[in-house]
Amino acid sequence: MSTVETRGGRLKEGRQASNKAPEEIALEINQSVHTYIKWEANQTQPKTLDQVSAVCKATGITPNYYIDGPSLPNDLLDDEATLVSAYRALPDNLKESFLQIITASSMNCSKSDSSDS
């Protein structure tokens, strides 16, 4: 499971991207380190909108991203949305290979289409 699939994982992702320790976030949001670590571990969640707002600000993520996770554009076709979802579900070490396969396949299709003309 990718860390961004859970609210706690999204907090951790934001905190790490901000180069902050859990202790720093806890201090910024006026919570105990124990409480914040439980949020990251998905053992508990912030109880109020003020807590959600504060932790999102401290970790550099938006409340929408915290609550809903990554969103897809509304104009994607079903097949496109399936590809994006499949990509997002991959472990990080496989994402580059996936992109290379898709890119190579689309280049081959483009060459075939232009030679048919």
Secondary structure, DSSP 8 states (H G I E B T S, - for coil): --GGGSHHHHHHHHHHHTT--HHHHHHHHT--HHHHHHHHTTS----SHHHHHHHHHHHT--HHHHHH-S---TT--HHHHHHHHHHHHS-HHHHHHHHHHHHHHHHHHHHHHHHH-
